Amino acid sequence: MKNATRRILETFPILKDKVHAFENRQQVHEALTGLDDVQATFLQLVWFFEDPENETFNMGLLYRHLDNEWLEFALELMTEYFRRDTYLIQKPTYSLIREGADYKSMSQFADYLSEQGLRYDRQKLNLYFERGKVPQPDLVVGGIKYWSKETVQNYEEQEKIRVGQAQ
């Protein structure tokens, strides 16, 4: 299952049983029945993510059925899909960072580590970064470094093992 698909299913658990309906054309209509326009749009996006060779996605669905946060979420998922699930974008130059996005600045990274029981502040994290002990940022915008949620969590796990806090 693709990362982008997983995120959709976390947001719309009702779609979990419908993920593979595209494999049987007779089940497609049945799978879409009872869903609102937003849910149906994301289900069709899941079908594309899971089988892009055989499934198409109509971008008009985004225009007709999504707005505000749902539209931003769909665009974020598409970017994630092409970066992480297919690796067709190998050196990204575009980013959509918004409040609550899955990226953390250095201060947010340090705060997160502290919240997880590791004693970090921005200064310590910066020092570790300069020494090459912290992963390279996933994104740099206007000179500000950002790490993805996944990178931050992986580093947290490594640090807990290193200091003996692993469960």
TORMIGU-210816 format. One record per atom (N, C-alpha, C): y, x, z; residue in three letters; atom name; residue number from 1. Coordinates in Angstrom, 2 decimals. Layout:
<atoms>
ATOM   north    east      up code site pos
ATOM       Y       X       Z  ALA   CA NUM
...
</atoms>
This chain:
<atoms>
ATOM   north    east      up code site pos
ATOM   -1.18    0.85    0.00  MET    N   1
ATOM    0.00    0.00    0.00  MET   CA   1
ATOM    1.24    0.90    0.00  MET    C   1
ATOM    2.18    0.56   -0.83  LYS    N   2
ATOM    3.41    1.33   -0.95  LYS   CA   2
ATOM    4.29    1.15    0.28  LYS    C   2
ATOM    5.11    2.17    0.57  ASN    N   3
ATOM    6.05    2.10    1.71  ASN   CA   3
ATOM    7.00    0.92    1.54  ASN    C   3
ATOM    7.51    0.73    0.34  ALA    N   4
ATOM    8.45   -0.37    0.09  ALA   CA   4
ATOM    7.77   -1.72    0.35  ALA    C   4
ATOM    6.52   -1.85   -0.07  THR    N   5
ATOM    5.77   -3.08    0.18  THR   CA   5
ATOM    5.60   -3.31    1.67  THR    C   5
ATOM    5.27   -2.27    2.39  ARG    N   6
ATOM    5.07   -2.37    3.84  ARG   CA   6
ATOM    6.34   -2.91    4.51  ARG    C   6
ATOM    7.50   -2.41    4.09  ARG    N   7
ATOM    8.76   -2.87    4.69  ARG   CA   7
ATOM    9.01   -4.34    4.39  ARG    C   7
ATOM    8.66   -4.79    3.20  ILE    N   8
ATOM    8.83   -6.21    2.87  ILE   CA   8
ATOM    7.92   -7.05    3.75  ILE    C   8
ATOM    6.69   -6.61    3.92  LEU    N   9
ATOM    5.74   -7.39    4.72  LEU   CA   9
ATOM    6.11   -7.40    6.19  LEU    C   9
ATOM    6.77   -6.35    6.67  GLU    N  10
ATOM    7.26   -6.36    8.05  GLU   CA  10
ATOM    8.36   -7.40    8.22  GLU    C  10
ATOM    9.16   -7.57    7.18  THR    N  11
ATOM   10.26   -8.53    7.21  THR   CA  11
ATOM    9.78   -9.96    6.95  THR    C  11
ATOM    8.80  -10.09    6.06  PHE    N  12
ATOM    8.26  -11.40    5.68  PHE   CA  12
ATOM    6.75  -11.42    5.90  PHE    C  12
ATOM    6.29  -11.56    7.13  PRO    N  13
ATOM    4.84  -11.57    7.39  PRO   CA  13
ATOM    4.09  -12.67    6.64  PRO    C  13
ATOM    4.80  -13.73    6.29  ILE    N  14
ATOM    4.18  -14.85    5.56  ILE   CA  14
ATOM    3.61  -14.39    4.21  ILE    C  14
ATOM    4.08  -13.27    3.70  LEU    N  15
ATOM    3.65  -12.80    2.38  LEU   CA  15
ATOM    2.38  -11.96    2.41  LEU    C  15
ATOM    1.92  -11.58    3.60  LYS    N  16
ATOM    0.77  -10.66    3.71  LYS   CA  16
ATOM   -0.46  -11.14    2.94  LYS    C  16
ATOM   -0.77  -12.41    3.01  ASP    N  17
ATOM   -1.96  -12.93    2.35  ASP   CA  17
ATOM   -1.76  -13.15    0.85  ASP    C  17
ATOM   -0.55  -12.92    0.36  LYS    N  18
ATOM   -0.25  -13.20   -1.03  LYS   CA  18
ATOM   -0.06  -11.93   -1.87  LYS    C  18
ATOM   -0.20  -10.77   -1.23  VAL    N  19
ATOM    0.08   -9.49   -1.90  VAL   CA  19
ATOM   -0.73   -9.32   -3.18  VAL    C  19
ATOM   -2.00   -9.69   -3.17  HIS    N  20
ATOM   -2.86   -9.43   -4.32  HIS   CA  20
ATOM   -3.04  -10.63   -5.24  HIS    C  20
ATOM   -2.25  -11.66   -5.03  ALA    N  21
ATOM   -2.36  -12.87   -5.86  ALA   CA  21
ATOM   -2.08  -12.57   -7.33  ALA    C  21
ATOM   -1.28  -11.56   -7.63  PHE    N  22
ATOM   -0.94  -11.24   -9.01  PHE   CA  22
ATOM   -2.17  -10.81   -9.82  PHE    C  22
ATOM   -3.23  -10.41   -9.13  GLU    N  23
ATOM   -4.45   -9.95   -9.81  GLU   CA  23
ATOM   -5.19  -11.09  -10.50  GLU    C  23
ATOM   -4.90  -12.32  -10.08  ASN    N  24
ATOM   -5.53  -13.50  -10.67  ASN   CA  24
ATOM   -4.42  -14.46  -11.06  ASN    C  24
ATOM   -4.18  -14.58  -12.34  ARG    N  25
ATOM   -3.05  -15.38  -12.84  ARG   CA  25
ATOM   -3.05  -16.81  -12.28  ARG    C  25
ATOM   -4.21  -17.37  -12.00  GLN    N  26
ATOM   -4.27  -18.73  -11.46  GLN   CA  26
ATOM   -3.72  -18.78  -10.04  GLN    C  26
ATOM   -3.76  -17.68   -9.31  GLN    N  27
ATOM   -3.29  -17.66   -7.93  GLN   CA  27
ATOM   -1.78  -17.42   -7.82  GLN    C  27
ATOM   -1.16  -16.96   -8.89  VAL    N  28
ATOM    0.28  -16.65   -8.84  VAL   CA  28
ATOM    1.10  -17.87   -8.49  VAL    C  28
ATOM    0.90  -18.95   -9.22  HIS    N  29
ATOM    1.66  -20.18   -8.95  HIS   CA  29
ATOM    1.39  -20.67   -7.53  HIS    C  29
ATOM    0.14  -20.64   -7.13  GLU    N  30
ATOM   -0.24  -21.08   -5.78  GLU   CA  30
ATOM    0.43  -20.22   -4.71  GLU    C  30
ATOM    0.50  -18.91   -4.94  ALA    N  31
ATOM    1.11  -17.99   -3.97  ALA   CA  31
ATOM    2.60  -18.25   -3.81  ALA    C  31
ATOM    3.25  -18.64   -4.89  LEU    N  32
ATOM    4.70  -18.89   -4.84  LEU   CA  32
ATOM    5.04  -20.26   -4.27  LEU    C  32
ATOM    4.09  -21.17   -4.30  THR    N  33
ATOM    4.31  -22.53   -3.79  THR   CA  33
ATOM    4.58  -22.49   -2.29  THR    C  33
ATOM    5.62  -23.18   -1.89  GLY    N  34
ATOM    5.96  -23.28   -0.47  GLY   CA  34
ATOM    6.90  -22.18    0.02  GLY    C  34
ATOM    7.19  -21.20   -0.83  LEU    N  35
ATOM    8.13  -20.15   -0.43  LEU   CA  35
ATOM    9.54  -20.53   -0.83  LEU    C  35
ATOM   10.52  -20.11   -0.05  ASP    N  36
ATOM   11.91  -20.31   -0.48  ASP   CA  36
ATOM   12.24  -19.25   -1.52  ASP    C  36
ATOM   13.42  -19.34   -2.12  ASP    N  37
ATOM   13.79  -18.43   -3.21  ASP   CA  37
ATOM   13.81  -16.97   -2.78  ASP    C  37
ATOM   14.28  -16.70   -1.57  VAL    N  38
ATOM   14.34  -15.33   -1.07  VAL   CA  38
ATOM   12.93  -14.76   -0.91  VAL    C  38
ATOM   12.06  -15.52   -0.27  GLN    N  39
ATOM   10.68  -15.07   -0.07  GLN   CA  39
ATOM    9.97  -14.86   -1.41  GLN    C  39
ATOM   10.15  -15.79   -2.33  ALA    N  40
ATOM    9.51  -15.69   -3.64  ALA   CA  40
ATOM   10.01  -14.45   -4.39  ALA    C  40
ATOM   11.28  -14.16   -4.28  THR    N  41
ATOM   11.84  -12.97   -4.94  THR   CA  41
ATOM   11.22  -11.71   -4.38  THR    C  41
ATOM   11.12  -11.61   -3.05  PHE    N  42
ATOM   10.53  -10.42   -2.45  PHE   CA  42
ATOM    9.04  -10.32   -2.75  PHE    C  42
ATOM    8.34  -11.44   -2.85  LEU    N  43
ATOM    6.92  -11.40   -3.20  LEU   CA  43
ATOM    6.75  -10.83   -4.62  LEU    C  43
ATOM    7.59  -11.26   -5.53  GLN    N  44
ATOM    7.50  -10.74   -6.89  GLN   CA  44
ATOM    7.85   -9.25   -6.94  GLN    C  44
ATOM    8.75   -8.83   -6.07  LEU    N  45
ATOM    9.07   -7.41   -5.97  LEU   CA  45
ATOM    7.86   -6.64   -5.44  LEU    C  45
ATOM    7.15   -7.20   -4.47  VAL    N  46
ATOM    5.91   -6.59   -3.96  VAL   CA  46
ATOM    4.91   -6.42   -5.09  VAL    C  46
ATOM    4.73   -7.46   -5.90  TRP    N  47
ATOM    3.77   -7.39   -6.99  TRP   CA  47
ATOM    4.12   -6.26   -7.95  TRP    C  47
ATOM    5.41   -6.11   -8.24  PHE    N  48
ATOM    5.83   -5.00   -9.10  PHE   CA  48
ATOM    5.53   -3.66   -8.44  PHE    C  48
ATOM    5.90   -3.51   -7.16  PHE    N  49
ATOM    5.67   -2.25   -6.46  PHE   CA  49
ATOM    4.19   -1.88   -6.47  PHE    C  49
ATOM    3.33   -2.86   -6.30  GLU    N  50
ATOM    1.89   -2.59   -6.19  GLU   CA  50
ATOM    1.23   -2.33   -7.53  GLU    C  50
ATOM    1.78   -2.84   -8.63  ASP    N  51
ATOM    1.18   -2.63   -9.94  ASP   CA  51
ATOM    2.24   -2.58  -11.04  ASP    C  51
ATOM    3.06   -1.54  -11.04  PRO    N  52
ATOM    4.17   -1.47  -12.01  PRO   CA  52
ATOM    3.72   -1.34  -13.46  PRO    C  52
ATOM    2.49   -0.90  -13.68  GLU    N  53
ATOM    1.98   -0.76  -15.05  GLU   CA  53
ATOM    1.76   -2.12  -15.70  GLU    C  53
ATOM    1.40   -3.12  -14.89  ASN    N  54
ATOM    1.03   -4.43  -15.43  ASN   CA  54
ATOM    1.97   -5.56  -15.02  ASN    C  54
ATOM    2.77   -5.34  -14.00  GLU    N  55
ATOM    3.66   -6.39  -13.52  GLU   CA  55
ATOM    5.11   -6.03  -13.86  GLU    C  55
ATOM    5.88   -7.03  -14.21  THR    N  56
ATOM    7.30   -6.82  -14.45  THR   CA  56
ATOM    8.08   -7.50  -13.33  THR    C  56
ATOM    9.31   -7.05  -13.14  PHE    N  57
ATOM   10.18   -7.70  -12.17  PHE   CA  57
ATOM   11.46   -8.08  -12.88  PHE    C  57
ATOM   11.83   -9.33  -12.76  ASN    N  58
ATOM   13.02   -9.86  -13.40  ASN   CA  58
ATOM   14.23   -9.64  -12.49  ASN    C  58
ATOM   15.10   -8.71  -12.87  MET    N  59
ATOM   16.29   -8.40  -12.06  MET   CA  59
ATOM   17.20   -9.61  -11.88  MET    C  59
ATOM   17.09  -10.57  -12.77  GLY    N  60
ATOM   17.87  -11.79  -12.64  GLY   CA  60
ATOM   17.57  -12.54  -11.35  GLY    C  60
ATOM   16.36  -12.34  -10.82  LEU    N  61
ATOM   16.01  -12.98   -9.54  LEU   CA  61
ATOM   16.93  -12.48   -8.42  LEU    C  61
ATOM   17.25  -11.20   -8.45  LEU    N  62
ATOM   18.17  -10.66   -7.44  LEU   CA  62
ATOM   19.53  -11.33   -7.54  LEU    C  62
ATOM   20.01  -11.48   -8.76  TYR    N  63
ATOM   21.31  -12.08   -9.01  TYR   CA  63
ATOM   21.33  -13.56   -8.59  TYR    C  63
ATOM   20.27  -14.27   -8.94  ARG    N  64
ATOM   20.24  -15.72   -8.68  ARG   CA  64
ATOM   19.91  -16.08   -7.24  ARG    C  64
ATOM   19.07  -15.27   -6.56  HIS    N  65
ATOM   18.54  -15.72   -5.27  HIS   CA  65
ATOM   18.93  -14.90   -4.05  HIS    C  65
ATOM   19.51  -13.72   -4.25  LEU    N  66
ATOM   19.83  -12.88   -3.10  LEU   CA  66
ATOM   21.32  -12.62   -3.02  LEU    C  66
ATOM   21.81  -12.47   -1.80  ASP    N  67
ATOM   23.19  -12.05   -1.61  ASP   CA  67
ATOM   23.29  -11.28   -0.30  ASP    C  67
ATOM   24.40  -10.67   -0.10  ASN    N  68
ATOM   24.71   -9.92    1.12  ASN   CA  68
ATOM   23.57   -9.03    1.57  ASN    C  68
ATOM   23.08   -9.25    2.79  GLU    N  69
ATOM   22.07   -8.37    3.37  GLU   CA  69
ATOM   20.77   -8.37    2.58  GLU    C  69
ATOM   20.36   -9.51    2.03  TRP    N  70
ATOM   19.10   -9.56    1.27  TRP   CA  70
ATOM   19.21   -8.73   -0.01  TRP    C  70
ATOM   20.34   -8.81   -0.66  LEU    N  71
ATOM   20.53   -8.03   -1.88  LEU   CA  71
ATOM   20.56   -6.53   -1.55  LEU    C  71
ATOM   21.26   -6.16   -0.50  GLU    N  72
ATOM   21.29   -4.76   -0.09  GLU   CA  72
ATOM   19.89   -4.27    0.27  GLU    C  72
ATOM   19.13   -5.10    0.96  PHE    N  73
ATOM   17.77   -4.74    1.35  PHE   CA  73
ATOM   16.91   -4.51    0.10  PHE    C  73
ATOM   16.99   -5.40   -0.86  ALA    N  74
ATOM   16.21   -5.27   -2.10  ALA   CA  74
ATOM   16.57   -3.99   -2.84  ALA    C  74
ATOM   17.86   -3.68   -2.93  LEU    N  75
ATOM   18.29   -2.46   -3.62  LEU   CA  75
ATOM   17.83   -1.22   -2.87  LEU    C  75
ATOM   17.89   -1.27   -1.56  GLU    N  76
ATOM   17.41   -0.16   -0.73  GLU   CA  76
ATOM   15.92    0.05   -0.95  GLU    C  76
ATOM   15.16   -1.03   -1.03  LEU    N  77
ATOM   13.72   -0.94   -1.26  LEU   CA  77
ATOM   13.41   -0.34   -2.62  LEU    C  77
ATOM   14.15   -0.74   -3.63  MET    N  78
ATOM   13.93   -0.20   -4.97  MET   CA  78
ATOM   14.19    1.30   -4.99  MET    C  78
ATOM   15.26    1.71   -4.32  THR    N  79
ATOM   15.56    3.14   -4.24  THR   CA  79
ATOM   14.45    3.87   -3.51  THR    C  79
ATOM   14.01    3.33   -2.39  GLU    N  80
ATOM   12.92    3.94   -1.64  GLU   CA  80
ATOM   11.65    4.02   -2.48  GLU    C  80
ATOM   11.35    2.96   -3.20  TYR    N  81
ATOM   10.15    2.93   -4.04  TYR   CA  81
ATOM   10.17    4.07   -5.06  TYR    C  81
ATOM   11.28    4.22   -5.77  PHE    N  82
ATOM   11.33    5.24   -6.82  PHE   CA  82
ATOM   11.44    6.66   -6.25  PHE    C  82
ATOM   11.92    6.79   -5.02  ARG    N  83
ATOM   11.99    8.11   -4.39  ARG   CA  83
ATOM   10.69    8.50   -3.71  ARG    C  83
ATOM   10.15    7.61   -2.92  ARG    N  84
ATOM    9.01    7.97   -2.05  ARG   CA  84
ATOM    7.66    7.51   -2.57  ARG    C  84
ATOM    7.63    6.35   -3.17  ASP    N  85
ATOM    6.34    5.81   -3.60  ASP   CA  85
ATOM    5.92    6.32   -4.98  ASP    C  85
ATOM    6.88    6.60   -5.84  THR    N  86
ATOM    6.55    7.09   -7.18  THR   CA  86
ATOM    7.02    8.52   -7.40  THR    C  86
ATOM    7.98    8.96   -6.66  TYR    N  87
ATOM    8.59   10.28   -6.81  TYR   CA  87
ATOM    9.22   10.48   -8.19  TYR    C  87
ATOM    9.59    9.37   -8.84  LEU    N  88
ATOM   10.29    9.48  -10.12  LEU   CA  88
ATOM   11.71   10.00   -9.94  LEU    C  88
ATOM   12.27    9.79   -8.75  ILE    N  89
ATOM   13.56   10.39   -8.41  ILE   CA  89
ATOM   13.23   11.53   -7.46  ILE    C  89
ATOM   13.23   12.75   -7.97  GLN    N  90
ATOM   12.82   13.88   -7.16  GLN   CA  90
ATOM   13.98   14.56   -6.44  GLN    C  90
ATOM   15.16   14.52   -7.03  LYS    N  91
ATOM   16.33   15.13   -6.41  LYS   CA  91
ATOM   17.43   14.07   -6.37  LYS    C  91
ATOM   17.37   13.20   -5.37  PRO    N  92
ATOM   18.33   12.09   -5.32  PRO   CA  92
ATOM   19.77   12.54   -5.15  PRO    C  92
ATOM   20.64   11.87   -5.88  THR    N  93
ATOM   22.08   12.13   -5.75  THR   CA  93
ATOM   22.81   10.87   -5.32  THR    C  93
ATOM   22.10    9.76   -5.28  TYR    N  94
ATOM   22.68    8.47   -4.92  TYR   CA  94
ATOM   22.13    8.04   -3.57  TYR    C  94
ATOM   22.98    7.42   -2.77  SER    N  95
ATOM   22.51    6.88   -1.51  SER   CA  95
ATOM   23.28    5.63   -1.16  SER    C  95
ATOM   22.58    4.72   -0.52  LEU    N  96
ATOM   23.20    3.52    0.01  LEU   CA  96
ATOM   23.02    3.59    1.52  LEU    C  96
ATOM   24.06    4.06    2.22  ILE    N  97
ATOM   23.98    4.15    3.67  ILE   CA  97
ATOM   24.90    3.08    4.23  ILE    C  97
ATOM   24.33    2.25    5.05  ARG    N  98
ATOM   25.12    1.20    5.68  ARG   CA  98
ATOM   24.76    1.16    7.15  ARG    C  98
ATOM   25.56    0.47    7.90  GLU    N  99
ATOM   25.30    0.37    9.33  GLU   CA  99
ATOM   23.90   -0.19    9.54  GLU    C  99
ATOM   23.14    0.47   10.40  GLY    N 100
ATOM   21.79    0.03   10.67  GLY   CA 100
ATOM   20.78    0.57    9.66  GLY    C 100
ATOM   21.23    1.42    8.74  ALA    N 101
ATOM   20.31    1.99    7.75  ALA   CA 101
ATOM   19.34    2.93    8.46  ALA    C 101
ATOM   18.31    3.31    7.74  ASP    N 102
ATOM   17.27    4.16    8.32  ASP   CA 102
ATOM   17.61    5.64    8.24  ASP    C 102
ATOM   18.87    5.99    8.34  TYR    N 103
ATOM   19.32    7.37    8.36  TYR   CA 103
ATOM   20.10    7.63    9.63  TYR    C 103
ATOM   19.97    8.84   10.14  LYS    N 104
ATOM   20.68    9.20   11.36  LYS   CA 104
ATOM   21.49   10.47   11.13  LYS    C 104
ATOM   22.74   10.46   11.62  SER    N 105
ATOM   23.56   11.66   11.60  SER   CA 105
ATOM   23.04   12.60   12.68  SER    C 105
ATOM   23.61   13.79   12.77  MET    N 106
ATOM   23.14   14.74   13.78  MET   CA 106
ATOM   23.29   14.17   15.19  MET    C 106
ATOM   24.42   13.54   15.47  SER    N 107
ATOM   24.62   12.96   16.80  SER   CA 107
ATOM   23.60   11.86   17.09  SER    C 107
ATOM   23.36   11.00   16.10  GLN    N 108
ATOM   22.39    9.91   16.27  GLN   CA 108
ATOM   20.97   10.48   16.42  GLN    C 108
ATOM   20.68   11.54   15.68  PHE    N 109
ATOM   19.39   12.22   15.76  PHE   CA 109
ATOM   19.19   12.73   17.19  PHE    C 109
ATOM   20.19   13.42   17.73  ALA    N 110
ATOM   20.11   13.96   19.10  ALA   CA 110
ATOM   19.98   12.83   20.11  ALA    C 110
ATOM   20.76   11.77   19.94  ASP    N 111
ATOM   20.68   10.63   20.86  ASP   CA 111
ATOM   19.29   10.01   20.84  ASP    C 111
ATOM   18.72    9.87   19.64  TYR    N 112
ATOM   17.37    9.30   19.51  TYR   CA 112
ATOM   16.36   10.16   20.27  TYR    C 112
ATOM   16.42   11.47   20.08  LEU    N 113
ATOM   15.48   12.36   20.76  LEU   CA 113
ATOM   15.62   12.24   22.28  LEU    C 113
ATOM   16.85   12.14   22.77  SER    N 114
ATOM   17.08   11.96   24.20  SER   CA 114
ATOM   16.49   10.65   24.69  SER    C 114
ATOM   16.67    9.59   23.91  GLU    N 115
ATOM   16.12    8.28   24.28  GLU   CA 115
ATOM   14.60    8.31   24.35  GLU    C 115
ATOM   13.99    9.23   23.61  GLN    N 116
ATOM   12.53    9.35   23.58  GLN   CA 116
ATOM   12.01   10.31   24.65  GLN    C 116
ATOM   12.90   10.75   25.53  GLY    N 117
ATOM   12.47   11.60   26.65  GLY   CA 117
ATOM   12.60   13.09   26.40  GLY    C 117
ATOM   13.15   13.46   25.27  LEU    N 118
ATOM   13.38   14.88   24.98  LEU   CA 118
ATOM   14.84   15.19   25.31  LEU    C 118
ATOM   15.09   16.30   25.95  ARG    N 119
ATOM   16.47   16.63   26.35  ARG   CA 119
ATOM   17.21   17.30   25.20  ARG    C 119
ATOM   17.92   16.48   24.46  TYR    N 120
ATOM   18.69   16.97   23.31  TYR   CA 120
ATOM   20.10   16.42   23.38  TYR    C 120
ATOM   21.04   17.25   22.98  ASP    N 121
ATOM   22.39   16.79   22.69  ASP   CA 121
ATOM   22.73   17.34   21.32  ASP    C 121
ATOM   23.89   16.98   20.81  ARG    N 122
ATOM   24.27   17.39   19.46  ARG   CA 122
ATOM   24.31   18.92   19.34  ARG    C 122
ATOM   24.83   19.56   20.35  GLN    N 123
ATOM   24.96   21.02   20.32  GLN   CA 123
ATOM   23.59   21.70   20.24  GLN    C 123
ATOM   22.65   21.25   21.03  LYS    N 124
ATOM   21.30   21.83   21.01  LYS   CA 124
ATOM   20.63   21.59   19.66  LYS    C 124
ATOM   20.76   20.37   19.14  LEU    N 125
ATOM   20.15   20.05   17.86  LEU   CA 125
ATOM   20.76   20.91   16.75  LEU    C 125
ATOM   22.08   21.09   16.80  ASN    N 126
ATOM   22.76   21.91   15.80  ASN   CA 126
ATOM   22.27   23.36   15.87  ASN    C 126
ATOM   22.11   23.88   17.07  LEU    N 127
ATOM   21.62   25.25   17.26  LEU   CA 127
ATOM   20.20   25.38   16.69  LEU    C 127
ATOM   19.35   24.43   17.00  TYR    N 128
ATOM   17.98   24.43   16.45  TYR   CA 128
ATOM   18.00   24.33   14.93  TYR    C 128
ATOM   18.92   23.53   14.42  PHE    N 129
ATOM   19.04   23.39   12.96  PHE   CA 129
ATOM   19.43   24.73   12.34  PHE    C 129
ATOM   20.43   25.39   12.93  GLU    N 130
ATOM   20.88   26.69   12.42  GLU   CA 130
ATOM   19.77   27.73   12.46  GLU    C 130
ATOM   18.87   27.62   13.42  ARG    N 131
ATOM   17.75   28.56   13.55  ARG   CA 131
ATOM   16.55   28.16   12.67  ARG    C 131
ATOM   16.67   27.05   11.97  GLY    N 132
ATOM   15.61   26.62   11.07  GLY   CA 132
ATOM   14.47   25.89   11.76  GLY    C 132
ATOM   14.69   25.42   12.98  LYS    N 133
ATOM   13.64   24.72   13.72  LYS   CA 133
ATOM   13.66   23.21   13.49  LYS    C 133
ATOM   14.76   22.72   12.94  VAL    N 134
ATOM   14.92   21.30   12.64  VAL   CA 134
ATOM   14.82   21.15   11.11  VAL    C 134
ATOM   14.14   20.12   10.64  PRO    N 135
ATOM   14.00   19.94    9.18  PRO   CA 135
ATOM   15.36   19.83    8.49  PRO    C 135
ATOM   15.36   20.21    7.22  GLN    N 136
ATOM   16.55   20.04    6.41  GLN   CA 136
ATOM   16.89   18.55    6.32  GLN    C 136
ATOM   18.17   18.22    6.22  PRO    N 137
ATOM   18.54   16.80    6.12  PRO   CA 137
ATOM   17.98   16.20    4.83  PRO    C 137
ATOM   17.70   14.92    4.88  ASP    N 138
ATOM   17.22   14.21    3.70  ASP   CA 138
ATOM   18.37   13.87    2.77  ASP    C 138
ATOM   19.58   13.91    3.33  LEU    N 139
ATOM   20.74   13.47    2.58  LEU   CA 139
ATOM   21.98   14.14    3.16  LEU    C 139
ATOM   22.90   14.54    2.30  VAL    N 140
ATOM   24.18   15.05    2.74  VAL   CA 140
ATOM   25.25   14.29    1.97  VAL    C 140
ATOM   26.12   13.62    2.69  VAL    N 141
ATOM   27.19   12.83    2.07  VAL   CA 141
ATOM   28.50   13.29    2.65  VAL    C 141
ATOM   29.38   13.78    1.80  GLY    N 142
ATOM   30.68   14.24    2.28  GLY   CA 142
ATOM   30.55   15.33    3.33  GLY    C 142
ATOM   29.53   16.19    3.20  GLY    N 143
ATOM   29.31   17.27    4.14  GLY   CA 143
ATOM   28.62   16.85    5.43  GLY    C 143
ATOM   28.33   15.58    5.58  ILE    N 144
ATOM   27.65   15.08    6.79  ILE   CA 144
ATOM   26.16   14.99    6.50  ILE    C 144
ATOM   25.39   15.59    7.40  LYS    N 145
ATOM   23.93   15.61    7.25  LYS   CA 145
ATOM   23.33   14.32    7.82  LYS    C 145
ATOM   22.32   13.81    7.09  TYR    N 146
ATOM   21.59   12.62    7.53  TYR   CA 146
ATOM   20.09   12.88    7.39  TYR    C 146
ATOM   19.33   12.41    8.39  TRP    N 147
ATOM   17.88   12.50    8.36  TRP   CA 147
ATOM   17.32   11.10    8.31  TRP    C 147
ATOM   16.26   10.92    7.54  SER    N 148
ATOM   15.62    9.60    7.44  SER   CA 148
ATOM   14.90    9.30    8.75  SER    C 148
ATOM   14.65    8.04    8.97  LYS    N 149
ATOM   13.93    7.58   10.16  LYS   CA 149
ATOM   12.59    8.28   10.25  LYS    C 149
ATOM   11.91    8.40    9.12  GLU    N 150
ATOM   10.60    9.05    9.08  GLU   CA 150
ATOM   10.68   10.52    9.49  GLU    C 150
ATOM   11.68   11.23    9.00  THR    N 151
ATOM   11.86   12.65    9.34  THR   CA 151
ATOM   12.14   12.80   10.83  THR    C 151
ATOM   13.00   11.94   11.37  VAL    N 152
ATOM   13.35   11.99   12.79  VAL   CA 152
ATOM   12.12   11.73   13.66  VAL    C 152
ATOM   11.34   10.73   13.29  GLN    N 153
ATOM   10.14   10.40   14.06  GLN   CA 153
ATOM    9.09   11.51   13.99  GLN    C 153
ATOM    8.94   12.12   12.82  ASN    N 154
ATOM    8.00   13.24   12.68  ASN   CA 154
ATOM    8.42   14.41   13.54  ASN    C 154
ATOM    9.73   14.70   13.57  TYR    N 155
ATOM   10.23   15.80   14.38  TYR   CA 155
ATOM   10.02   15.49   15.87  TYR    C 155
ATOM   10.27   14.25   16.24  GLU    N 156
ATOM   10.06   13.85   17.64  GLU   CA 156
ATOM    8.61   14.10   18.06  GLU    C 156
ATOM    7.67   13.68   17.20  GLU    N 157
ATOM    6.26   13.88   17.50  GLU   CA 157
ATOM    5.92   15.36   17.65  GLU    C 157
ATOM    6.44   16.18   16.74  GLN    N 158
ATOM    6.19   17.63   16.80  GLN   CA 158
ATOM    6.76   18.23   18.09  GLN    C 158
ATOM    7.93   17.80   18.46  GLU    N 159
ATOM    8.57   18.32   19.67  GLU   CA 159
ATOM    7.81   17.90   20.93  GLU    C 159
ATOM    7.34   16.67   20.94  LYS    N 160
ATOM    6.57   16.22   22.11  LYS   CA 160
ATOM    5.29   17.03   22.25  LYS    C 160
ATOM    4.67   17.34   21.14  ILE    N 161
ATOM    3.46   18.19   21.19  ILE   CA 161
ATOM    3.83   19.58   21.67  ILE    C 161
ATOM    4.93   20.12   21.15  ARG    N 162
ATOM    5.37   21.47   21.52  ARG   CA 162
ATOM    5.67   21.58   23.00  ARG    C 162
ATOM    6.31   20.59   23.59  VAL    N 163
ATOM    6.67   20.66   25.01  VAL   CA 163
ATOM    5.63   20.00   25.91  VAL    C 163
ATOM    4.54   19.52   25.32  GLY    N 164
ATOM    3.45   18.98   26.13  GLY   CA 164
ATOM    3.62   17.56   26.58  GLY    C 164
ATOM    4.44   16.76   25.85  GLN    N 165
ATOM    4.65   15.35   26.23  GLN   CA 165
ATOM    3.83   14.40   25.37  GLN    C 165
ATOM    3.01   14.93   24.49  ALA    N 166
ATOM    2.25   14.06   23.60  ALA   CA 166
ATOM    1.30   13.18   24.38  ALA    C 166
ATOM    1.16   11.95   23.90  GLN    N 167
ATOM    0.28   10.98   24.59  GLN   CA 167
ATOM   -1.11   11.01   24.01  GLN    C 167
</atoms>
